[in-house]
Amino acid sequence: MSLLITRRPEKRSLPSSPKLSRWTALANPYIFEITRADHAVLTVAILPAYHPTFPTISTNGAPGNIMQYVAAGDNIYLKSAMYDGIYLVHSVLGSFITINTPYIGVGGSGRINLIDKITNFKVYTEIYNATSEVLIDTIYGKPDNTGLLMCDVSGAIRSTVKTKAVVAQPVINRANKGISGGFHIAYGATYTIETNAGVVSQGSIARVPSIDTKARIRYYWAAAALQVDGFVFLGISGAIGGNGQNMNEYVPKNLDNKYAKFLTMFERPTYFEGFPFFLSFIYDEDFKNIYLERHQQDTDINGASVGAVTVTTLLNSEINFVNQMNIRAVNGGAAGLDVWLETGAVITGGGLVTVGGIADGFASRFAAPYVAVSG
Amino acid sequence: MRVTEIKGIDYVDCTPENPMQLFWLNPLAGFDTWVFSRRQEFTLSTSDKDIFEPIINYLQLANGIQTPLGKEAFMSIKLGYEGLNRQQVIGISYLFTSQLVYVMQGINQVVVSVREGSYKLYDTGESKHKIEFEIVLPRLYTVSL
């Protein structure tokens, strides 16, 4: 019996890249698809030794177990190529189950769920703050007859949002930990199981780390709200590109040809001299071993460059959150400016910040607060 | 290696008249800002919480009939900006749907709300646009008797 996350809230940063964006807008569903599989299916085919016309399922279950928990007349859920539904068991022999349905072709690998004999199947999903490892909440859900559970963690995480802005910031960039954050999940299940002889007992699937170490990967949220595909009237690109609620478009990665957007609704924001101004961006975990630099170029009224590009290293201690980034004062005679981020020096010295403009109070911080969590 | 878009930013180097800067949380979890200027209308809205009317037995001993038990008071400010291009109107429009709007008062930030309503954003037949709305400041504490 297994319980696996079969779809994760993540998107490829670029179509051909193995890197993933794990940032999701919190006002939208934050879905993990979890699938229950009681036994794996090897094949579904006509096996004359078991039945001449009905298809027979070859399972990976121990013959003793299959014979103990599946009997003629039971309903089971079968997922194997064109066989996808609830079927009546015709007979059971060893690890082979013949179902009472017309043969429609050879089915490949898949799964069966013993929906009559394994009942009260409840999945619990624990959500942990990725920084403090504190349990935020536990969500309970019940897979449907196909074994699928859509686990939406957004509601639980929303309770941790502390929306605030500190507009006057003395450092070049600062994490806004009230409107963004990270978490990881763990999950398991409990159920009631009944033998063909009517003996009922309680069973459980152990908490996930022993099953699926990938579940300990960090996921990130931002207090954002993306729109449905094609909603472009107010300049929101919405889910264009099939990203759905994933913020892939706004997540920088240490990748060629991946140019993330800043978190502003202005195509061209306006900086009023003498008033606070900053740009927001996602400081992704992909930069834990390399510095990010703010590049700034003053421009004239025609957009032509004025003066030299200035480069300032960002504080790596603020990684894994939405950041607010100051811009430097604009030189006289300029009518605008261009700002972008580039990768800088590789972080060395065991993760300590060794280069870059470090503000007072930040010098002793670790450059990479990212905690790799083992399964 | 560049990892973000190149963001062009307009720069206004003259200090506007009667500046009032707003910051708001936009739908991307970032903060946007605009400095509104020139003309602002300040309005004070008040209402009575309830009225107490004592029994009066002798008119010659009374000096009134109804007494308010308390006052509700809100200050609101009507703001606007003219000569905006379309992308500026679109950027500012997310102020109307934001749950978190700040007015900058020196180094302090005051949380305000934008009065609900319908807002004309832009007309495709015009090259420049104007926008007008009202913000409601924190409720004023009043003395209750």
Interface residues (C-beta under 8 A of the other chain):
Chain A: A25 A27 T163 K164 A165 V167 A168 N176 I179 S180 A222 A223 A224 A225 L226 L234 G235 I236 M247 Y250 P252 K253 N254 L255 D256 K258 Y259 A260 K261 F262 L263 T264 M265 F266 E267 R268 P269 T270 Y271 F272 E273 G274 F275 P276 F277 F278 L279 S280 F281 L292 H295 T299 G303 V322 Q324 I327 V330 G332 A334 A335 G336 L337 D338 V339 W340 L341 E342 T343
Chain B: M1 R2 V3 T4 E5 I6 K7 G8 I9 D10 Y11 V12 D13 C14 T15 P16 P19 Q21 F23 L25 N26 P27 L28 A29 G30 F31 D32 T33 W34 V35 Q87 Q88 I90 G91 S93 Y94 Q99 L100 Y102 M104 I107 Q109
